[in-house]
Amino acid sequence: MTSLLIGWGGVGMGAYVAWTTWWAGRRVVRSLRWPSVDGTVLRSNVRMTTTRHGRIHSAVIEYRYDVGGTTHHGETICLGGELDTTFESRARRRCQRYPVGATVPVYYDPVEPAVCCLERKQETAWLGYAIAVLFVVVGVVVSAG
């Protein structure tokens, strides 16, 4: 009975992860119709976080943009999520694309202009679906065994 519950829990988690990944992808697709305005990069640096598994590097880009006379600030690079990495060079390359003071296109939701991004893509989709499949496979194996 316990293995059946754990198995179905794994299948449920897999379904949830797949659904959230799909939902993020839909948001990216909707953003393809968003307008853009010029924004200014205020901060561009690499943040390093140390975990028990090692160091994780991520680009931190802060920018300012105006919509309808209101100034907004954003930090979202990819609307569908950025892929942090153990490779510092990858994060540095992203920072080089957005140097401080640069004018960059900022895409924003016309209904809610505070929702914005610099890149309308989803870097983490493959990872989300891979984790979902892993949960489902483990769940099926555990419940069958």
C-alpha positions as CSV (number, residue, x, y, z in Angstrom):
1,M,0.0,0.0,0.0
2,T,2.8,2.4,0.9
3,S,4.6,1.8,-2.4
4,L,1.3,2.5,-4.3
5,L,0.9,5.8,-2.5
6,I,4.5,6.8,-3.1
7,G,4.2,5.8,-6.7
8,W,1.1,7.8,-7.3
9,G,2.7,10.7,-5.5
10,G,5.6,10.5,-8.0
11,V,3.1,10.4,-11.0
12,G,1.2,13.4,-9.5
13,M,4.4,15.4,-9.0
14,G,5.5,14.6,-12.6
15,A,2.1,15.8,-13.8
16,Y,2.4,19.0,-11.8
17,V,5.9,19.8,-13.0
18,A,4.9,19.1,-16.6
19,W,1.8,21.4,-16.2
20,T,3.9,24.3,-14.7
21,T,6.5,24.0,-17.5
22,W,3.7,24.0,-20.1
23,W,2.1,27.0,-18.5
24,A,5.3,29.0,-18.5
25,G,5.7,28.1,-22.2
26,R,2.2,29.5,-22.9
27,R,3.2,32.7,-21.2
28,V,6.3,33.0,-23.4
29,V,4.1,32.5,-26.5
30,R,1.7,35.2,-25.4
31,S,4.7,37.5,-24.8
32,L,5.5,37.3,-28.5
33,R,2.6,39.8,-29.1
34,W,3.8,42.2,-26.4
35,P,5.0,45.7,-27.4
36,S,8.5,46.8,-26.5
37,V,10.1,50.1,-25.3
38,D,13.6,51.2,-24.9
39,G,15.0,50.5,-21.4
40,T,18.3,51.3,-19.7
41,V,20.5,48.7,-18.0
42,L,21.2,49.8,-14.4
43,R,23.1,46.7,-13.1
44,S,24.8,43.8,-14.8
45,N,26.7,41.3,-12.8
46,V,27.2,37.7,-12.0
47,R,25.8,36.3,-8.8
48,M,27.5,33.2,-7.3
49,T,25.6,31.1,-4.9
50,T,27.4,28.2,-3.0
51,T,25.3,25.1,-2.4
52,R,26.3,21.8,-1.0
53,H,26.6,20.6,-4.6
54,G,29.0,23.4,-5.7
55,R,28.8,26.9,-7.1
56,I,25.9,28.2,-9.2
57,H,26.4,31.3,-11.3
58,S,23.6,33.5,-12.6
59,A,23.4,36.8,-14.5
60,V,21.7,39.6,-12.6
61,I,20.4,42.3,-15.0
62,E,18.4,45.2,-13.6
63,Y,16.8,47.7,-16.0
64,R,14.5,50.7,-16.0
65,Y,11.8,51.5,-18.6
66,D,8.9,53.8,-19.0
67,V,5.4,52.9,-20.1
68,G,2.6,55.6,-20.3
69,G,4.6,58.0,-18.2
70,T,5.3,55.5,-15.4
71,T,8.8,54.3,-14.7
72,H,9.2,50.6,-14.0
73,H,12.1,48.4,-13.0
74,G,12.7,44.9,-14.1
75,E,15.1,42.0,-13.4
76,T,13.5,39.3,-15.6
77,I,15.8,38.2,-18.4
78,C,13.9,35.3,-19.9
79,L,10.2,35.2,-19.2
80,G,10.1,31.5,-19.0
81,G,13.0,31.3,-16.6
82,E,16.8,31.5,-16.8
83,L,19.0,28.5,-16.6
84,D,21.6,29.0,-13.8
85,T,24.8,27.2,-14.4
86,T,28.0,26.0,-12.8
87,F,29.8,27.7,-15.6
88,E,30.7,31.3,-14.7
89,S,31.5,32.0,-18.4
90,R,27.9,31.5,-19.5
91,A,26.6,34.0,-16.9
92,R,29.4,36.5,-17.9
93,R,28.5,36.2,-21.6
94,R,24.9,37.1,-20.7
95,C,26.1,40.1,-18.7
96,Q,28.3,41.2,-21.7
97,R,25.1,41.4,-23.8
98,Y,23.6,43.8,-21.3
99,P,26.3,46.2,-20.1
100,V,25.4,49.0,-17.6
101,G,24.1,52.0,-19.4
102,A,23.1,50.2,-22.5
103,T,19.8,50.9,-24.2
104,V,17.9,47.6,-24.6
105,P,14.4,46.5,-25.8
106,V,12.1,45.7,-22.9
107,Y,9.0,43.6,-23.7
108,Y,6.1,44.3,-21.4
109,D,2.6,43.0,-20.8
110,P,0.2,45.8,-22.1
111,V,-2.4,44.8,-19.5
112,E,0.2,44.8,-16.6
113,P,3.2,46.9,-17.7
114,A,5.2,45.9,-14.6
115,V,5.5,42.4,-16.0
116,C,8.4,42.5,-18.4
117,C,11.4,40.7,-19.8
118,L,14.4,41.2,-22.1
119,E,14.2,37.8,-23.9
120,R,11.0,36.1,-24.9
121,K,12.1,32.5,-24.5
122,Q,12.0,29.6,-22.1
123,E,15.5,28.3,-21.3
124,T,14.3,25.8,-18.7
125,A,11.6,23.9,-20.7
126,W,13.7,20.8,-21.4
127,L,14.7,20.5,-17.8
128,G,11.2,20.8,-16.5
129,Y,9.9,18.1,-18.9
130,A,12.9,15.9,-18.1
131,I,12.2,16.2,-14.3
132,A,8.5,15.5,-15.0
133,V,9.3,12.3,-16.9
134,L,11.7,11.2,-14.2
135,F,9.0,11.6,-11.5
136,V,6.4,9.7,-13.6
137,V,8.9,6.8,-14.4
138,V,10.0,6.5,-10.8
139,G,6.3,6.6,-9.7
140,V,5.3,3.9,-12.0
141,V,8.2,1.7,-11.1
142,V,7.6,2.1,-7.4
143,S,3.9,1.5,-7.6
144,A,4.4,-1.6,-9.8
145,G,7.1,-3.0,-7.6
